Amino acid sequence: MRLIVITTPRLFDGEASAITALLEAGLDTLHLRKPQASEAELDGLLRQIPPTYYGRIVTHDHFPLAERFGLKGVHLNSRHPVAPAGYRGSISCSCHSIKELVRRKATCHYLFLSPIFDSISKTGYASAYSPEALEEARDRGLIDEKVVALGGISSERLSQVQKWGFGGAALLGDIWQQPADRFLSHFLHCRQLTLI
């Protein structure tokens, strides 16, 4: 099962170093999600990350950055529902129901399904699925290698995410709410759990 880390919505001091450390430690994919950041701000952040890692970064905003930096891909969401015309990189998207997942599956390389558990980073953003609904979706082949669990994902929940058949898990609050001196060791712990 692959691990994806989504950035915090706001830029912070030392973020490029933190992202680089995660990628050096073996992070599969980093999703750059900064809805309020300007294209120039994201350009500046990316320039602080070694180019060797650009192929593992997906942007949620300012899609021209994907081509400029040779990023892995673009992520579709309510702010940006379509990829640029003629875009040939990886396309992922956010889905908030099984029905939407089915509708979008053929047009994306992988998809986020959320919220699987109550969110760690968004107060009041509660799980939308019962365990039975997720088991049924798995048994019907709707949850598979292309589907990444998002929402309330923590190290303690990774084994359950695997049992439900998800091909990956996206971490946000569980990583960035760690103390600065422990976030990397926590990521490595999560990564080890997915390899068992």
Residue pairs with C-beta under 8 A, 6 or more apart in sequence:
1 158
1 161
1 162
1 166
1 167
1 168
1 169
1 194
2 28
2 29
2 148
2 167
2 168
2 169
2 194
3 27
3 28
3 168
3 169
3 170
3 171
3 187
3 190
3 191
3 194
4 27
4 28
4 29
4 30
4 31
4 148
4 168
4 169
4 170
4 171
5 22
5 27
5 29
5 30
5 31
5 170
5 171
5 172
5 175
5 187
6 30
6 31
6 33
6 150
6 170
6 171
6 172
7 15
7 19
7 30
7 31
7 32
7 33
7 34
7 176
8 121
8 172
8 176
9 33
9 34
9 35
9 36
10 34
10 36
10 37
11 34
11 37
11 41
11 45
14 180
15 45
16 45
16 48
16 49
17 48
18 183
18 184
19 30
19 45
19 49
19 53
20 48
20 49
20 50
20 53
21 184
22 30
22 175
22 184
22 187
23 30
23 49
23 53
23 56
25 184
25 187
25 188
25 191
26 191
27 56
27 187
27 191
28 56
28 168
29 56
29 57
29 58
29 72
30 53
30 56
30 57
30 58
31 57
31 58
31 59
31 60
31 75
31 92
31 170
32 42
32 45
32 46
32 57
32 58
32 59
32 60
32 61
33 60
33 61
33 75
34 41
34 42
34 45
34 60
34 61
35 60
35 61
35 79
37 45
37 61
37 62
38 62
39 61
39 62
39 64
39 65
42 59
42 61
42 62
42 65
43 65
43 68
46 54
46 57
46 65
46 69
46 71
49 57
51 69
51 70
54 69
54 70
54 71
54 72
55 70
55 71
55 72
56 72
57 69
57 71
57 72
58 71
58 72
58 73
58 74
58 75
58 90
58 92
59 65
59 66
59 71
59 73
59 74
59 75
60 74
60 75
60 77
60 79
60 80
61 79
61 80
63 74
63 80
63 83
63 84
63 87
64 84
65 71
66 73
66 74
66 87
66 89
67 87
67 89
71 89
72 89
72 90
73 89
73 90
73 91
73 92
73 109
74 80
74 83
74 84
74 87
74 89
74 90
74 91
74 92
75 91
75 92
75 93
75 94
76 82
76 83
76 91
76 92
76 93
76 94
76 108
77 93
77 94
78 94
83 91
90 109
90 110
91 107
91 108
91 109
92 108
92 109
92 110
92 111
92 112
92 148
93 104
93 107
93 108
93 111
93 112
94 111
94 112
94 114
94 150
95 101
95 104
95 111
95 112
95 113
95 114
96 113
96 114
96 115
96 128
97 128
98 113
98 129
98 133
98 137
98 142
101 111
101 113
101 137
101 142
101 147
102 142
104 111
105 111
105 146
108 146
109 146
110 146
110 147
110 148
110 167
110 168
111 146
111 147
111 148
112 147
112 148
112 149
112 150
112 170
113 143
113 147
113 148
113 149
113 150
113 166
114 128
114 149
114 150
114 151
114 170
115 125
115 126
115 127
115 128
115 150
115 151
115 152
116 127
116 129
116 134
116 149
116 150
116 151
116 152
116 153
116 161
117 127
117 151
117 152
117 153
117 154
117 157
118 125
118 126
118 127
118 151
118 152
119 125
119 126
119 151
119 152
119 173
120 152
120 153
120 154
120 172
120 173
120 174
120 177
121 172
121 173
121 176
121 177
125 151
127 151
127 152
128 151
131 164
134 143
134 164
135 164
137 143
137 164
138 144
138 164
138 165
143 164
143 165
143 166
144 165
144 167
145 167
146 167
147 165
147 166
147 167
147 168
148 166
148 167
148 168
148 169
148 170
149 161
149 164
149 166
149 168
149 169
149 170
150 169
150 170
150 172
152 173
153 161
153 169
153 170
153 171
153 172
153 174
154 171
154 174
155 174
155 186
155 189
155 190
155 193
158 169
158 190
158 193
158 194
159 193
161 169
162 194
169 194
171 187
171 190
174 186
174 190
175 183
175 186
175 187
175 190
176 183
178 186
